[in-house]
């Protein structure tokens, strides 16, 4: 039964990856064409000033109320800093991968990427009840390579792309447990406002790069690959004033050329969509468990056990 469930979930993951790869290839062609036009118009053969970034869009929508980080949103969670009972740790660590928290709309292109909020609540409770504590990937890497410390059963809870529910639901849910998450953010056109991202960072979350346009990096030429990988890091570092040490491959697509670009951009690690525990020996091929709408608590428990 366990093998059958694992095979079924892997088929679902492959289907989602294929759908995203097709969409990404179409978008890549569009972006490359637009880039060529911009380069011509800039006069000196370079690209013009970037517009439509996450911060630019967010500044047009900054308002008070629930979307703004209040005093509670500004306080760091417990696990944002090492705790007295943490110890040196160099073993494998599970990384969970989430996308949208909430019901999938009828026309959602990838409905499996929607995890219900009750399921997410139960999954976080299960993790806590079984002795796991969520930490950031930066903290894991400090333990792996710099003699840092971690709890006895560390886990990284990561969120891709930048959906609003990651601020409105994941942030307070993780806060209840004293945990920080990892936000793998597209540098442009996410659903999050600047104030949302700032509140997450203020709580101790880690910001990681997820390219600019969420393209299939294996299909890009050298200049566009560099823009998506190094450019996304530069944008996020400039806009949010944080290191941005880690990278997340869109749809889990990478090869040796992509890994070389990630290294050249100065990242210390990169996450995939290959199921399994992340290992310190493969910093640019860090496995993750993709949590799907059909995963539930049972599937999460099977992954971690």
PyMOL commands that set and color helices and strands:
alter all, ss='L'
color gray80, all
select helices_A, chain A and resi 2-41+54-59+65-67+71-74+78-80+111-113+117-129+137-146+164-177+194-202+217-219+222-240+250-252+256-264+296-304
alter helices_A, ss='H'
color red, helices_A
select strands_A, chain A and resi 87-88+94-98+100-101+114-115+133-135+149-150+154-161+182-185+206-209+246-248+269-271+289-290
alter strands_A, ss='S'
color yellow, strands_A
deselect
rebuild
show_as cartoon
